[in-house]
Amino acid sequence: MTHEAAGVPTTRNDDDRQDNDRQHEQQVPYEQPGRRADEGAGAGPDADAGSAADGARPEARLAKAVRVAEQALIEFEIAVETFRVEVENFSRLHHQKLGPMYARLDELDAQIAEARAARTGDPEDLRKAQEARALVMPMPGVEELFHDWIDSDGLSPEAAAMLTEQPVRPPKRVRPTEEARKLYRELARKAHPDLAQDETERARRDEFITRVNAAYGLGDEALLKELAQEWAAGPSTQRAELSESEELYARLNWLTQRKELLTVLAQELEESAIGAMLRMAPDDPDRLLDEIAEQLLGEVSQREAELAGLVQ
């Protein structure tokens, strides 16, 4: 074993080892504490420039917020319109299917009260009989005066169809088929007027969506398919890229106000008598009509038996 004194020149082997050490130091990248060297891959001047550009464009973030709000509003409108159609169809079918049964019950109640008053001669029974009979023959409303052509909302769908020489088609069921609902949602998302960026395009979309709503209200799956083909073949509209922050803020404000109006409408629908009935059978509202009809038939039988006992 040899010893080298301080200041003695190193040998060739020592020089080789020092060169290798220097090469190794150049090959191993510097790692920051808590970060692997490969995590910095892809980062560089371009990435920094992109981050700076995003941070320097608040309009881009605002435009994205507008688009998100638009889509959320459209989905909300679809849900509200879907429920409105079900409420309207349920109301009409309820009147068509169950109206005669309610009228029969009112008539039986009047006859029972009259039979009881005739048997007892009591003034109170006579008063009740008169009140029951008055319920059977109410003052005619607007619908009766115009033979169901006009109601509180204007021309009925049947009257409008007749005046425009279209066939009268009442809804077949409360809730349209799953395919009809799918077609309606797709058309509403694509052709919704809120996606228009100018008045001409909005008018075109308004007219088209009106026809879509009418077809969906009737549950007309074939017509909805025709409308889908019509929209697909129509002119494609390129949305203008929003750039002015004032316009974007105004758009957000309009979307907020529209959502508030829809919230009020949805609440009114849910709190209505028909809406409350629909919530009792959200999965099969058509079955609910059948159940109510069976219940009313039972009540009619009970009233008829009671009347028979009084007139014997």
DRENDO-1510 file (C-alpha; in Angstrom, 1 decimal, always signed):
<recs>
REC; n; res; u; v; w
REC; 1; MET; +0.0; +0.0; +0.0 .
REC; 2; THR; +1.5; +3.4; -1.0 .
REC; 3; HIS; +0.9; +6.8; +0.4 .
REC; 4; GLU; +1.0; +10.1; -1.6 .
REC; 5; ALA; +2.3; +13.2; +0.0 .
REC; 6; ALA; +0.4; +16.5; -0.3 .
REC; 7; GLY; +1.3; +18.4; -3.4 .
REC; 8; VAL; +2.4; +15.3; -5.3 .
REC; 9; PRO; +0.8; +15.2; -8.8 .
REC; 10; THR; -2.0; +12.6; -9.3 .
REC; 11; THR; -1.6; +9.6; -11.4 .
REC; 12; ARG; -3.4; +8.8; -14.7 .
REC; 13; ASN; -5.9; +6.7; -12.9 .
REC; 14; ASP; -6.8; +9.6; -10.6 .
REC; 15; ASP; -7.4; +11.8; -13.7 .
REC; 16; ASP; -9.7; +9.3; -15.3 .
REC; 17; ARG; -11.8; +9.0; -12.1 .
REC; 18; GLN; -12.1; +12.8; -11.9 .
REC; 19; ASP; -13.2; +13.0; -15.6 .
REC; 20; ASN; -15.9; +10.3; -15.0 .
REC; 21; ASP; -17.2; +12.2; -11.9 .
REC; 22; ARG; -17.5; +15.4; -13.9 .
REC; 23; GLN; -19.4; +13.6; -16.7 .
REC; 24; HIS; -21.8; +12.0; -14.2 .
REC; 25; GLU; -22.6; +15.4; -12.7 .
REC; 26; GLN; -23.4; +16.8; -16.1 .
REC; 27; GLN; -25.8; +13.9; -16.9 .
REC; 28; VAL; -27.8; +13.9; -13.7 .
REC; 29; PRO; -30.3; +16.8; -13.8 .
REC; 30; TYR; -30.9; +19.0; -10.8 .
REC; 31; GLU; -33.9; +18.0; -8.8 .
REC; 32; GLN; -35.9; +20.5; -6.7 .
REC; 33; PRO; -36.9; +19.4; -3.3 .
REC; 34; GLY; -40.2; +17.5; -3.3 .
REC; 35; ARG; -40.3; +17.2; -7.1 .
REC; 36; ARG; -39.1; +14.5; -9.5 .
REC; 37; ALA; -37.1; +15.6; -12.5 .
REC; 38; ASP; -39.5; +14.1; -15.0 .
REC; 39; GLU; -42.4; +16.2; -13.6 .
REC; 40; GLY; -41.0; +19.1; -15.4 .
REC; 41; ALA; -41.3; +17.4; -18.8 .
REC; 42; GLY; -43.3; +19.4; -21.3 .
REC; 43; ALA; -43.0; +22.6; -19.2 .
REC; 44; GLY; -41.1; +25.4; -20.7 .
REC; 45; PRO; -41.6; +28.8; -22.3 .
REC; 46; ASP; -44.6; +27.7; -24.4 .
REC; 47; ALA; -46.4; +26.4; -21.3 .
REC; 48; ASP; -45.7; +29.6; -19.4 .
REC; 49; ALA; -46.9; +31.6; -22.3 .
REC; 50; GLY; -50.2; +29.6; -22.4 .
REC; 51; SER; -50.8; +30.1; -18.7 .
REC; 52; ALA; -50.1; +33.8; -19.0 .
REC; 53; ALA; -52.5; +34.1; -22.0 .
REC; 54; ASP; -55.3; +32.3; -20.1 .
REC; 55; GLY; -54.8; +34.5; -17.1 .
REC; 56; ALA; -54.8; +37.6; -19.3 .
REC; 57; ARG; -58.2; +36.7; -21.0 .
REC; 58; PRO; -61.0; +37.0; -18.4 .
REC; 59; GLU; -63.4; +37.2; -21.4 .
REC; 60; ALA; -62.6; +33.6; -22.2 .
REC; 61; ARG; -63.5; +32.4; -18.8 .
REC; 62; LEU; -66.6; +34.5; -18.8 .
REC; 63; ALA; -67.6; +33.1; -22.2 .
REC; 64; LYS; -67.2; +29.6; -20.8 .
REC; 65; ALA; -69.4; +30.5; -17.9 .
REC; 66; VAL; -72.0; +31.7; -20.3 .
REC; 67; ARG; -72.0; +28.5; -22.3 .
REC; 68; VAL; -72.3; +26.4; -19.1 .
REC; 69; ALA; -75.2; +28.6; -18.0 .
REC; 70; GLU; -76.9; +28.3; -21.4 .
REC; 71; GLN; -76.8; +24.5; -21.3 .
REC; 72; ALA; -78.0; +24.4; -17.7 .
REC; 73; LEU; -80.9; +26.6; -18.6 .
REC; 74; ILE; -81.8; +24.5; -21.6 .
REC; 75; GLU; -81.8; +21.3; -19.5 .
REC; 76; PHE; -84.0; +23.1; -16.9 .
REC; 77; GLU; -86.4; +24.3; -19.6 .
REC; 78; ILE; -86.7; +20.8; -21.1 .
REC; 79; ALA; -87.6; +19.4; -17.6 .
REC; 80; VAL; -90.2; +22.1; -17.0 .
REC; 81; GLU; -91.7; +21.7; -20.5 .
REC; 82; THR; -91.8; +17.9; -20.1 .
REC; 83; PHE; -93.7; +18.3; -16.8 .
REC; 84; ARG; -96.0; +20.9; -18.2 .
REC; 85; VAL; -97.0; +18.6; -21.1 .
REC; 86; GLU; -97.7; +15.8; -18.6 .
REC; 87; VAL; -99.8; +18.1; -16.4 .
REC; 88; GLU; -101.8; +19.4; -19.4 .
REC; 89; ASN; -102.3; +15.9; -20.9 .
REC; 90; PHE; -103.3; +14.5; -17.5 .
REC; 91; SER; -105.8; +17.3; -17.0 .
REC; 92; ARG; -107.4; +16.7; -20.4 .
REC; 93; LEU; -107.5; +13.0; -20.1 .
REC; 94; HIS; -108.8; +13.3; -16.5 .
REC; 95; HIS; -111.7; +15.4; -17.8 .
REC; 96; GLN; -112.4; +13.1; -20.7 .
REC; 97; LYS; -112.2; +9.8; -18.8 .
REC; 98; LEU; -113.4; +10.8; -15.3 .
REC; 99; GLY; -115.6; +13.8; -16.0 .
REC; 100; PRO; -118.7; +11.6; -16.6 .
REC; 101; MET; -118.2; +9.7; -13.4 .
REC; 102; TYR; -117.9; +12.9; -11.4 .
REC; 103; ALA; -121.1; +14.1; -13.0 .
REC; 104; ARG; -122.8; +10.9; -12.2 .
REC; 105; LEU; -121.8; +11.1; -8.6 .
REC; 106; ASP; -123.1; +14.7; -8.4 .
REC; 107; GLU; -126.4; +13.6; -9.8 .
REC; 108; LEU; -126.7; +10.7; -7.4 .
REC; 109; ASP; -125.9; +13.0; -4.4 .
REC; 110; ALA; -128.7; +15.3; -5.6 .
REC; 111; GLN; -131.2; +12.5; -5.9 .
REC; 112; ILE; -130.2; +11.1; -2.5 .
REC; 113; ALA; -130.7; +14.5; -0.9 .
REC; 114; GLU; -134.0; +15.0; -2.6 .
REC; 115; ALA; -135.3; +11.5; -1.6 .
REC; 116; ARG; -134.3; +12.1; +2.0 .
REC; 117; ALA; -136.0; +15.5; +2.0 .
REC; 118; ALA; -139.1; +14.0; +0.5 .
REC; 119; ARG; -139.2; +11.3; +3.2 .
REC; 120; THR; -138.5; +13.6; +6.2 .
REC; 121; GLY; -140.0; +16.9; +5.1 .
REC; 122; ASP; -137.4; +18.6; +7.3 .
REC; 123; PRO; -136.5; +22.1; +6.2 .
REC; 124; GLU; -132.8; +21.5; +6.7 .
REC; 125; ASP; -133.0; +18.4; +4.4 .
REC; 126; LEU; -134.9; +20.5; +1.8 .
REC; 127; ARG; -132.2; +23.1; +1.9 .
REC; 128; LYS; -129.5; +20.5; +1.4 .
REC; 129; ALA; -131.4; +19.0; -1.5 .
REC; 130; GLN; -131.6; +22.4; -3.2 .
REC; 131; GLU; -127.9; +22.9; -2.7 .
REC; 132; ALA; -127.1; +19.5; -4.1 .
REC; 133; ARG; -129.2; +20.1; -7.1 .
REC; 134; ALA; -127.6; +23.5; -7.7 .
REC; 135; LEU; -124.2; +21.7; -7.9 .
REC; 136; VAL; -125.4; +19.5; -10.6 .
REC; 137; MET; -126.5; +22.5; -12.7 .
REC; 138; PRO; -123.8; +25.1; -12.2 .
REC; 139; MET; -123.7; +28.4; -14.0 .
REC; 140; PRO; -122.2; +27.8; -17.5 .
REC; 141; GLY; -118.6; +28.9; -17.8 .
REC; 142; VAL; -116.6; +30.1; -20.8 .
REC; 143; GLU; -115.9; +26.5; -21.9 .
REC; 144; GLU; -119.6; +25.6; -21.9 .
REC; 145; LEU; -120.8; +28.8; -23.6 .
REC; 146; PHE; -118.3; +28.3; -26.5 .
REC; 147; HIS; -118.7; +24.5; -26.6 .
REC; 148; ASP; -115.1; +23.9; -25.5 .
REC; 149; TRP; -113.7; +26.0; -28.4 .
REC; 150; ILE; -112.4; +28.7; -26.1 .
REC; 151; ASP; -111.1; +28.4; -22.5 .
REC; 152; SER; -109.3; +30.8; -20.2 .
REC; 153; ASP; -106.1; +30.4; -22.2 .
REC; 154; GLY; -107.7; +31.1; -25.5 .
REC; 155; LEU; -108.5; +28.7; -28.4 .
REC; 156; SER; -108.4; +25.1; -27.3 .
REC; 157; PRO; -106.0; +22.8; -29.2 .
REC; 158; GLU; -109.0; +21.1; -30.8 .
REC; 159; ALA; -110.5; +24.4; -32.0 .
REC; 160; ALA; -107.1; +25.6; -33.3 .
REC; 161; ALA; -106.8; +22.3; -35.3 .
REC; 162; MET; -110.2; +22.7; -36.8 .
REC; 163; LEU; -109.7; +26.3; -37.8 .
REC; 164; THR; -106.4; +25.4; -39.5 .
REC; 165; GLU; -108.0; +22.4; -41.2 .
REC; 166; GLN; -105.9; +20.0; -39.2 .
REC; 167; PRO; -107.2; +16.7; -37.8 .
REC; 168; VAL; -108.2; +16.9; -34.1 .
REC; 169; ARG; -105.9; +14.6; -32.2 .
REC; 170; PRO; -106.3; +14.4; -28.4 .
REC; 171; PRO; -103.4; +13.0; -26.5 .
REC; 172; LYS; -103.4; +9.2; -26.3 .
REC; 173; ARG; -101.7; +9.1; -22.9 .
REC; 174; VAL; -100.4; +11.3; -20.1 .
REC; 175; ARG; -96.7; +10.6; -20.7 .
REC; 176; PRO; -95.4; +10.2; -24.3 .
REC; 177; THR; -93.3; +7.2; -25.1 .
REC; 178; GLU; -89.6; +7.0; -24.1 .
REC; 179; GLU; -88.6; +7.4; -27.8 .
REC; 180; ALA; -90.7; +10.5; -28.1 .
REC; 181; ARG; -89.2; +12.0; -25.0 .
REC; 182; LYS; -85.7; +11.2; -26.3 .
REC; 183; LEU; -86.4; +12.9; -29.7 .
REC; 184; TYR; -87.9; +15.9; -27.9 .
REC; 185; ARG; -84.9; +16.4; -25.6 .
REC; 186; GLU; -82.5; +16.1; -28.5 .
REC; 187; LEU; -84.4; +18.6; -30.6 .
REC; 188; ALA; -84.8; +21.0; -27.7 .
REC; 189; ARG; -81.1; +21.0; -27.1 .
REC; 190; LYS; -80.2; +21.5; -30.7 .
REC; 191; ALA; -82.8; +24.1; -31.7 .
REC; 192; HIS; -83.4; +25.9; -28.5 .
REC; 193; PRO; -84.0; +29.7; -29.1 .
REC; 194; ASP; -81.6; +30.6; -26.3 .
REC; 195; LEU; -78.7; +29.4; -28.5 .
REC; 196; ALA; -79.5; +32.1; -31.2 .
REC; 197; GLN; -77.2; +35.0; -31.5 .
REC; 198; ASP; -79.4; +37.3; -33.6 .
REC; 199; GLU; -83.1; +38.0; -33.9 .
REC; 200; THR; -83.5; +36.3; -37.3 .
REC; 201; GLU; -82.1; +33.0; -36.0 .
REC; 202; ARG; -84.2; +33.3; -32.8 .
REC; 203; ALA; -87.4; +33.7; -34.8 .
REC; 204; ARG; -86.5; +30.6; -36.8 .
REC; 205; ARG; -85.9; +28.6; -33.7 .
REC; 206; ASP; -89.0; +29.9; -32.0 .
REC; 207; GLU; -91.2; +28.8; -34.8 .
REC; 208; PHE; -89.5; +25.4; -35.0 .
REC; 209; ILE; -89.6; +24.7; -31.3 .
REC; 210; THR; -93.3; +25.6; -31.2 .
REC; 211; ARG; -94.0; +22.8; -33.7 .
REC; 212; VAL; -91.7; +20.5; -31.6 .
REC; 213; ASN; -93.7; +21.2; -28.5 .
REC; 214; ALA; -97.0; +20.6; -30.2 .
REC; 215; ALA; -95.8; +17.3; -31.6 .
REC; 216; TYR; -94.5; +16.3; -28.2 .
REC; 217; GLY; -97.7; +17.3; -26.5 .
REC; 218; LEU; -99.6; +14.8; -28.7 .
REC; 219; GLY; -96.9; +12.2; -28.2 .
REC; 220; ASP; -96.5; +12.0; -32.0 .
REC; 221; GLU; -93.3; +10.1; -32.4 .
REC; 222; ALA; -93.4; +10.0; -36.2 .
REC; 223; LEU; -93.8; +13.8; -36.4 .
REC; 224; LEU; -90.9; +14.3; -34.0 .
REC; 225; LYS; -88.7; +12.1; -36.3 .
REC; 226; GLU; -89.8; +14.2; -39.3 .
REC; 227; LEU; -88.9; +17.4; -37.4 .
REC; 228; ALA; -85.5; +15.9; -36.5 .
REC; 229; GLN; -84.8; +15.3; -40.1 .
REC; 230; GLU; -85.9; +18.8; -41.0 .
REC; 231; TRP; -83.6; +20.4; -38.5 .
REC; 232; ALA; -80.7; +18.2; -39.6 .
REC; 233; ALA; -81.2; +19.3; -43.2 .
REC; 234; GLY; -81.7; +23.0; -42.3 .
REC; 235; PRO; -79.0; +25.7; -42.4 .
REC; 236; SER; -76.3; +25.3; -39.9 .
REC; 237; THR; -75.7; +28.3; -37.7 .
REC; 238; GLN; -72.3; +29.3; -36.6 .
REC; 239; ARG; -72.3; +30.8; -33.2 .
REC; 240; ALA; -70.4; +34.1; -33.0 .
REC; 241; GLU; -67.5; +34.0; -30.6 .
REC; 242; LEU; -68.3; +36.3; -27.7 .
REC; 243; SER; -65.5; +38.8; -27.0 .
REC; 244; GLU; -67.0; +41.8; -25.2 .
REC; 245; SER; -67.3; +41.5; -21.5 .
REC; 246; GLU; -70.3; +43.8; -21.3 .
REC; 247; GLU; -72.2; +41.6; -23.7 .
REC; 248; LEU; -71.2; +38.5; -21.8 .
REC; 249; TYR; -72.4; +40.0; -18.5 .
REC; 250; ALA; -75.6; +41.0; -20.1 .
REC; 251; ARG; -76.1; +37.5; -21.4 .
REC; 252; LEU; -75.5; +36.0; -17.9 .
REC; 253; ASN; -77.9; +38.4; -16.4 .
REC; 254; TRP; -80.6; +37.4; -18.9 .
REC; 255; LEU; -80.0; +33.7; -18.3 .
REC; 256; THR; -80.4; +34.3; -14.6 .
REC; 257; GLN; -83.7; +36.1; -15.0 .
REC; 258; ARG; -85.0; +33.4; -17.3 .
REC; 259; LYS; -84.1; +30.7; -14.8 .
REC; 260; GLU; -86.0; +32.6; -12.1 .
REC; 261; LEU; -89.1; +32.8; -14.3 .
REC; 262; LEU; -88.9; +29.1; -15.0 .
REC; 263; THR; -88.5; +28.3; -11.3 .
REC; 264; VAL; -91.7; +30.2; -10.6 .
REC; 265; LEU; -93.5; +28.3; -13.4 .
REC; 266; ALA; -92.2; +24.9; -12.2 .
REC; 267; GLN; -93.4; +25.7; -8.6 .
REC; 268; GLU; -96.8; +26.6; -9.9 .
REC; 269; LEU; -97.1; +23.4; -11.9 .
REC; 270; GLU; -95.9; +21.3; -8.9 .
REC; 271; GLU; -98.3; +23.0; -6.5 .
REC; 272; SER; -101.4; +22.7; -8.8 .
REC; 273; ALA; -104.0; +20.0; -8.1 .
REC; 274; ILE; -103.0; +18.0; -11.2 .
REC; 275; GLY; -99.3; +18.4; -10.5 .
REC; 276; ALA; -99.9; +17.0; -7.0 .
REC; 277; MET; -101.7; +14.0; -8.5 .
REC; 278; LEU; -98.9; +13.4; -10.9 .
REC; 279; ARG; -96.4; +13.3; -8.0 .
REC; 280; MET; -98.4; +10.5; -6.5 .
REC; 281; ALA; -97.6; +8.3; -9.5 .
REC; 282; PRO; -94.4; +9.6; -11.1 .
REC; 283; ASP; -93.5; +6.3; -12.8 .
REC; 284; ASP; -96.9; +5.6; -14.5 .
REC; 285; PRO; -99.4; +8.5; -14.4 .
REC; 286; ASP; -101.7; +6.7; -16.9 .
REC; 287; ARG; -102.2; +3.9; -14.4 .
REC; 288; LEU; -103.2; +6.5; -11.9 .
REC; 289; LEU; -106.1; +7.5; -14.1 .
REC; 290; ASP; -107.3; +3.9; -14.2 .
REC; 291; GLU; -107.0; +3.6; -10.4 .
REC; 292; ILE; -109.1; +6.7; -9.9 .
REC; 293; ALA; -111.7; +5.5; -12.4 .
REC; 294; GLU; -112.0; +2.2; -10.4 .
REC; 295; GLN; -112.4; +4.1; -7.2 .
REC; 296; LEU; -115.1; +6.3; -8.7 .
REC; 297; LEU; -117.0; +3.3; -10.0 .
REC; 298; GLY; -117.0; +1.9; -6.5 .
REC; 299; GLU; -118.4; +5.2; -5.2 .
REC; 300; VAL; -121.1; +5.3; -7.9 .
REC; 301; SER; -122.2; +1.7; -6.9 .
REC; 302; GLN; -122.4; +2.8; -3.2 .
REC; 303; ARG; -124.5; +5.9; -4.1 .
REC; 304; GLU; -126.8; +3.9; -6.2 .
REC; 305; ALA; -127.3; +1.4; -3.4 .
REC; 306; GLU; -128.0; +4.2; -1.0 .
REC; 307; LEU; -130.5; +5.8; -3.3 .
REC; 308; ALA; -132.3; +2.5; -3.9 .
REC; 309; GLY; -132.7; +2.1; -0.1 .
REC; 310; LEU; -134.3; +5.6; +0.2 .
REC; 311; VAL; -136.8; +5.2; -2.6 .
REC; 312; GLN; -138.1; +1.8; -1.7 .
</recs>
